[in-house]
């Protein structure tokens, strides 16, 4: 439940820099030096509202090639609505700075930063960055939103991944306003797992493909962040505004894999409903002499897929959110329009003064 406090905001200290009520600015967390002795730093943007309230962090590029979240954070930080902020907003657009510079998911030592949390000050580079982020950002927060995309050569339909056993995490997941919410357990070493151990509910927004800007995914992400901030009382709610249609909540998903190697042909985009037995794709040799149909194993929704037409046996092709045992509001897919949501003053969440294409 959102709580709106009238108490003045407290002074916040991050990496030795203080932010008083109504102040905003940037601090740079030191990561490491390059071999050329050039320092690498993690930029952190801080807005401390004039009134006390929740403390939300938004992070992106934990995987350095997942860049949609970087643009989402840039647009959020330019919205006029933040002038009315209650509480504290900490925005970290690039967590894995070395990976971002190298256009890589991983750190230079090939470690996955999202398997290194909570980290340690004396461990690997991944462990040190994770520890720094937990100490300076996560530990002082009450909520978190972590922004991701699919991995290389894959596409994800806009979706929220959350531990549905955490009531507060579930609440902000539903508030985000994208059509798909998927129950996802904690992976060892992930940011979500480390935050949960500290009592900080974190949701993950997945949309688009790595190393590509997806405008629909970005606009839906900006909208979702603002909705979450309104739902927890960081921004005022709007009276008389329409409400987003409730999302579909899925308890499980599975990957459909290639039964053979060859050339993949499909017309199934992400976001479509599919039924058991329906043909998802066909794999053939280059001349079409031998063809293998790939049938849908159960009813569901395509929430992720490969973009590569050349596949090997066992490759992950389609990620399907399974509808068995799930209450489905089918129109949540049909009505989803991230462009309209972001630009239209008649939709819930953003006032006209906040609707800037920046």
Buried (B, 14 or more C-beta within 10 A) or exposed (E): EBEBBEEEBBEBEBBEEEBEBBBBEEBBBEBBEEEEEEEBBBBBBBBBBBBBBBBBBBBBBBBBBBBBBBBBBBBBBEBEBBBBBBBBBBBBBBBBBBBBEBEBBBBBEEBBBBBBBBBEEEEBBBBBBBBBBBBBBBEBBBBBBBBBBBBBEBBBBBBBBBBBEBEBBBBBBBBBBBBBBBBBEBEEBBBBBBBBEBEBBBBBBBBBBBBBEBBBBBBBBBBBBBBBBBBBBBBBEEEEBEEBBBBBBBEBBBEBBBBBBBBBEBEBEBBBBBEEEEEBBBBBEEEEEEEBEBEBBBBBBBBBBBEEEEBEEEBBBBBBBBBEEBEBBEEBBEEBBBEEBBBBEEBBBBBEEBBBEE
